[in-house]
Amino acid sequence: MMVGRVKYLLLCAVSVLLLVGCSGAPKVKSDLGIEDAPNWVNEGSQAVENDDGRFIHGVGMAPVVGDLSLQKSTAANRARAEVARVLSVSMDALHADYIASDGEEADSNIEREINSHTQLALNGVKIIGYWKDQNTKDIYAIAQLDLKKLEKSIKRASRLSENFKSRFIKHLPFSSN
């Protein structure tokens, strides 16, 4: 019983940190400090809100592997995986928060529905750019998930309750609701 309560409190704390961390436009300073690199390379994976909309950006890197096509593909796949990682952390926290706050048991239908819509959204992830470091020959890729499209997909989910849909959308970074 005590372990369950500790997990619940820890999960609530993580949820609060996620919400606080995503509550405003991120102010990211260059983490990598790679000279002449585009800002997105140095800033890394993050939620972004700008004039074009609300997005999750994932950045992936691939070292030289001998074949340029394979190297670009590896960087792109790693960028997509970064988007999935950022989204997965948010969705796991949301699911646990929803179950805990509503006093409902874990519902496999909710989990299945979240996973299917998340997978559908991840199919919409686009690679929007590449950059090659001329010194190391590493290739970087940036992937983008449009949160507005994810929001629309969740609103169309017939098996999710309106209460859950509302919470899901509110938990998205830079939610419009």
Summary of the structure (lengths in Angstrom):
residues: 177
radius of gyration: 18.0
end to end distance: 35.6
largest distance: 55.9
contacts: 504
relative contact order: 0.16
helix: 54%
strand: 17%
